[in-house]
């Protein structure tokens, strides 16, 4: 098996006729999910960087899916035979670019779980025009970053337009509940992005000086709220949310492209226990980020198993105990509000992310029609209502109303 060829390109490939997924921690979870939930005509095969891990994954999965196969020698040859690619490669800036280029060239749809905004900016600038010409759908941010925020805002905008006949100007989101673990791969990606954080916050981040006013708003969303504040909707102190700067831009990007409303913006924070907790959270995160800049400290923490190494992550039991709740409040041009809630009933970074990525891949493979927008975009721009409907059908809770929704109660998982 030419496993090594995937080391600089991709780990995971999924297609409507052939599915290849990775033996990475997240990739192994993805193949299990697809084996349990994909239609019978979606065949599964395994490829990755480590032959040992590939064979171990095959042994775990083969009983449920006998169609596991070894794949070809080059990524483009594989992509050319595949309808949709789903990858958990991370960090994508180091290992994902060639796969995206191959998908655009071979006219193969693609989805990933990156939260690396600078990398997506690079891929969009380089490949969007060609992807549109080739009618290829390149959907990034299909995991916990940023399906809840992206599809949640899309849901509110559709409700405001269809039920209230009003544009949506701004949505504020609050992570009111969250419990989950961190894998080594996710931590490696986060460390990789620390140096790019100023780029993420840059005014020109997703565009040039020639950008339109709307594009500049998208690329540098401005909010009239301080990092630490009291939210009257959820009645909790709000603090910095580590995923917020990514989700703010992804949902804002979608709002501008899909025209939710003039200069649409999104802001996301996390609910704190009290004002002291709200102050301590950003201080603690800043201190941790500073420590991670030094390789000798990272290596020491790895050696002491204080932080997980790439390839490791939370147990199946811990994943099932995880959860999150995202409370949404949207505002129209006349000041009226719409409300939403997105609930995950497993670890957001693993249980929910695998569900989001798996259903995004199946949506591209099985539900694609003329309403899907080609290009390099977040999932709401490409798949919209088709993905929202598919997620709901799999037990993902996306609620919307013109009256406040109780955020403190979670429905049990029904799938």
C-alpha positions, -999 to 999 in steps of 0.1 A, spaced: 0 0 0 13 34 -9 3 49 24 30 74 26 16 94 -3 -12 107 20 13 122 44 15 155 26 -19 155 10 -48 140 29 -60 113 52 -97 110 45 -117 106 13 -154 99 10 -173 93 -22 -208 83 -32 -192 52 -48 -159 50 -29 -152 63 5 -118 66 20 -113 77 56 -83 81 78 -69 61 107 -63 93 127 -82 97 159 -110 118 144 -108 99 111 -114 65 128 -145 80 144 -157 93 111 -154 59 94 -174 43 122 -201 69 119 -203 65 81 -204 27 83 -234 30 107 -253 58 89 -244 59 52 -266 42 26 -255 7 14 -242 20 -20 -216 42 -2 -185 20 -2 -157 26 23 -120 22 20 -91 33 42 -59 53 35 -35 72 57 1 80 67 7 50 88 3 15 74 0 1 110 -28 25 118 -46 18 85 -45 -20 92 -57 -14 128 -86 7 116 -95 -19 90 -97 -46 116 -120 -25 138 -143 -15 110 -143 -45 86 -170 -64 105 -195 -36 98 -183 -27 63 -167 -55 42 -159 -32 13 -127 -17 27 -101 -16 0 -66 -4 -6 -65 27 -28 -42 38 -57 -9 55 -57 -16 91 -62 -41 115 -46 -54 129 -79 -60 94 -92 -80 87 -61 -98 120 -62 -107 115 -99 -126 84 -90 -144 100 -60 -175 122 -59 -169 138 -25 -138 141 -3 -140 145 35 -108 151 54 -97 154 90 -61 161 80 -51 190 103 -33 212 106 -47 219 71 -22 247 64 6 220 65 -12 190 49 -44 201 33 -37 224 3 -27 198 -23 -59 178 -16 -81 209 -22 -62 218 -54 -67 182 -66 -104 183 -59 -109 215 -78 -88 202 -107 -107 169 -108 -141 184 -102 -146 165 -70 -166 180 -41 -149 184 -7 -156 191 30 -133 195 60 -134 203 97 -108 231 97 -110 261 120 -79 276 102 -93 308 88 -60 320 73 -57 288 53 -92 290 40 -86 325 30 -56 313 10 -75 285 -7 -104 309 -15 -81 335 -30 -63 309 -51 -91 285 -61 -125 300 -58 -128 313 -94 -117 280 -108 -140 261 -84 -169 281 -97 -160 275 -133 -156 238 -127 -189 237 -106 -170 222 -76 -182 226 -40 -153 232 -15 -170 234 20 -147 242 49 -156 247 86 -179 216 86 -172 206 123 -179 223 156 -161 251 139 -184 263 125 -216 244 118 -236 255 149 -228 292 143 -230 291 105 -261 269 101 -276 285 132 -274 320 117 -286 307 84 -317 292 102 -325 325 119 -321 345 86 -344 321 67 -370 324 95 -367 362 96 -371 364 58 -399 338 54 -419 344 86 -413 381 93 -403 394 59 -374 413 74 -337 413 69 -314 401 97 -288 426 108 -270 410 136 -269 378 156 -253 373 190 -245 338 202 -236 325 236 -222 291 245 -242 286 276 -232 250 282 -202 230 270 -184 198 280 -158 181 259 -122 168 256 -94 178 233 -74 155 210 -37 159 202 -45 168 166 -68 196 176 -42 209 200 -15 207 173 -37 228 150 -44 253 177 -7 257 184 0 261 147 -25 290 146 -12 309 175 13 326 153 -15 335 128 -38 351 154 -29 386 144 -38 376 108 -71 363 119 -79 396 136 -65 417 106 -89 441 89 -78 429 55 -79 393 64 -103 379 38 -99 406 12 -78 432 -4 -79 470 -2 -102 470 -32 -128 450 -14 -164 464 -13 -177 479 20 -197 447 25 -167 425 20 -146 447 45 -174 443 71 -173 406 65 -135 404 68 -133 425 99 -166 423 117 -172 451 143 -193 446 173 -206 471 199 -199 448 228 -169 444 251 -153 410 256 -167 408 291 -203 419 295 -237 409 310 -262 394 285 -298 401 293 -311 373 270 -293 344 287 -289 363 320 -253 354 324 -219 372 323 -202 367 290 -165 361 284 -141 353 256 -149 322 237 -119 306 220 -138 296 189 -155 330 186 -131 348 163 -134 320 138 -171 316 141 -177 354 139 -160 355 105 -175 324 91 -211 333 100 -204 369 89 -190 357 56 -221 336 49 -244 365 59 -228 388 34 -228 363 5 -263 351 12 -275 386 19 -291 380 54 -292 418 57 -272 450 51 -237 446 67 -247 415 87 -225 406 116 -223 378 141 -207 378 176 -201 348 198 -191 346 235 -192 321 263 -214 323 294 -194 325 326 -204 315 362 -199 350 374 -180 382 367 -148 369 383 -149 338 361 -155 360 331 -123 380 338 -101 350 345 -110 330 313 -92 353 288 -62 357 312 -58 320 315 -61 314 278 -36 341 270 -11 326 295 -15 291 280 -10 305 244 21 322 256 35 290 270 28 271 238 50 294 219 81 276 235 88 242 220 106 230 252 75 237 273 53 219 247 77 189 247 77 188 285 39 188 287 37 161 261 62 140 280 43 144 312 10 136 294 -4 169 306 -15 177 270 -24 149 245 -2 140 216 -15 140 180 -34 107 174 -49 106 209 -82 120 222 -111 115 246 -125 80 251 -158 68 237 -173 71 272 -161 106 276 -174 116 242 -209 104 250 -209 125 282 -200 157 263 -225 183 252 -230 219 243 -257 245 239 -255 276 217 -281 302 224 -288 327 195 -306 360 195 -310 378 161 -321 414 154 -339 427 124 -339 462 109 -369 472 130 -354 460 162 -375 429 166 -358 397 176 -357 361 165 -343 334 187 -325 301 181 -308 273 200 -284 247 187 -277 217 210 -252 189 208 -256 157 228 -221 144 227 -185 158 228 -187 189 205 -152 184 191 -157 147 183 -192 132 186 -209 163 171 -180 172 147 -180 137 132 -218 139 128 -215 173 111 -187 162 88 -203 129 79 -236 145 71 -219 173 51 -202 147 30 -234 127 25 -253 159 17 -227 167 -11 -228 131 -24 -265 124 -23 -285 156 -20 -266 179 -44 -288 199 -68 -288 232 -87 -294 252 -55 -259 243 -42 -235 272 -48 -201 262 -62 -169 277 -49 -147 278 -17 -172 286 11 -186 277 45 -213 250 45 -244 272 47 -234 290 15 -230 258 -4 -256 235 10 -281 257 30 -314 241 37 -304 207 24 -278 204 52 -300 219 78 -327 193 70 -302 165 70 -288 174 104 -322 177 119 -331 142 105 -301 128 124 -312 142 157 -292 174 157 -313 201 176 -317 233 156 -346 254 170 -359 288 159 -387 310 172 -399 345 174 -401 341 212 -371 334 236 -361 297 238 -352 282 272 -315 274 269 -310 256 302 -330 225 292 -314 199 268 -334 174 249 -322 138 251 -306 125 220 -332 108 199 -312 90 173 
